[in-house]
Amino acid sequence: MTTTTKTMTCQQLGGPCDHEHTGATADEVINLQDQHLKAAIAAGDETHREAADAMAGRWKRPIAGMKWYRQAKKDFAALPASSLSS
């Protein structure tokens, strides 16, 4: 079975680093970004705090958050795909 995936970096999703997130959907990559931000802060990396606060704030302000979400999905859709065989 072949799965098509795409990769976005933390920075492409509003964060400060080049950590790569690979997933089959934009939602999967966004979820990985959320986990990455939380893990980075838990490990003491304060450079990710602003992005994590922004991510949390998006869910508290749905209209503004949807603008970011739609843009992230659009950016994901525009990326070239790679294939993984399982």
Contacts in CASP RR format, 6 or more apart in sequence:
PFRMAT RR
TARGET T0000
AUTHOR 0000-0000-0000
METHOD contacts of the structure
MODEL  1
MTTTTKTMTCQQLGGPCDHEHTGATADEVINLQDQHLKAAIAAGDETHRE
AADAMAGRWKRPIAGMKWYRQAKKDFAALPASSLSS
1 85 0 8 1.000
1 86 0 8 1.000
2 83 0 8 1.000
2 84 0 8 1.000
2 85 0 8 1.000
2 86 0 8 1.000
3 24 0 8 1.000
3 83 0 8 1.000
3 84 0 8 1.000
3 85 0 8 1.000
3 86 0 8 1.000
4 24 0 8 1.000
4 81 0 8 1.000
4 82 0 8 1.000
4 83 0 8 1.000
4 84 0 8 1.000
5 22 0 8 1.000
5 23 0 8 1.000
5 24 0 8 1.000
5 81 0 8 1.000
5 82 0 8 1.000
5 83 0 8 1.000
5 84 0 8 1.000
6 22 0 8 1.000
6 23 0 8 1.000
6 24 0 8 1.000
6 29 0 8 1.000
6 76 0 8 1.000
6 79 0 8 1.000
6 80 0 8 1.000
6 81 0 8 1.000
6 82 0 8 1.000
7 20 0 8 1.000
7 21 0 8 1.000
7 22 0 8 1.000
7 23 0 8 1.000
7 29 0 8 1.000
7 79 0 8 1.000
7 82 0 8 1.000
8 20 0 8 1.000
8 21 0 8 1.000
8 29 0 8 1.000
8 33 0 8 1.000
8 72 0 8 1.000
8 75 0 8 1.000
8 76 0 8 1.000
8 79 0 8 1.000
9 17 0 8 1.000
9 18 0 8 1.000
9 19 0 8 1.000
9 20 0 8 1.000
9 21 0 8 1.000
10 16 0 8 1.000
10 17 0 8 1.000
10 18 0 8 1.000
10 19 0 8 1.000
10 20 0 8 1.000
10 21 0 8 1.000
10 33 0 8 1.000
10 36 0 8 1.000
10 37 0 8 1.000
10 48 0 8 1.000
10 51 0 8 1.000
11 17 0 8 1.000
11 18 0 8 1.000
12 75 0 8 1.000
13 21 0 8 1.000
13 29 0 8 1.000
13 30 0 8 1.000
13 33 0 8 1.000
13 51 0 8 1.000
13 72 0 8 1.000
14 51 0 8 1.000
14 54 0 8 1.000
15 33 0 8 1.000
15 37 0 8 1.000
15 48 0 8 1.000
15 50 0 8 1.000
15 51 0 8 1.000
16 47 0 8 1.000
16 48 0 8 1.000
16 50 0 8 1.000
16 51 0 8 1.000
17 40 0 8 1.000
17 47 0 8 1.000
17 48 0 8 1.000
19 36 0 8 1.000
21 29 0 8 1.000
21 32 0 8 1.000
21 33 0 8 1.000
21 36 0 8 1.000
22 29 0 8 1.000
22 32 0 8 1.000
23 29 0 8 1.000
23 32 0 8 1.000
25 76 0 8 1.000
26 72 0 8 1.000
26 73 0 8 1.000
26 76 0 8 1.000
26 77 0 8 1.000
29 72 0 8 1.000
29 76 0 8 1.000
30 69 0 8 1.000
30 72 0 8 1.000
33 55 0 8 1.000
34 55 0 8 1.000
36 48 0 8 1.000
37 48 0 8 1.000
37 51 0 8 1.000
37 52 0 8 1.000
37 55 0 8 1.000
38 52 0 8 1.000
40 47 0 8 1.000
40 48 0 8 1.000
40 52 0 8 1.000
41 48 0 8 1.000
41 49 0 8 1.000
41 52 0 8 1.000
57 65 0 8 1.000
58 64 0 8 1.000
58 65 0 8 1.000
58 68 0 8 1.000
58 69 0 8 1.000
59 65 0 8 1.000
END
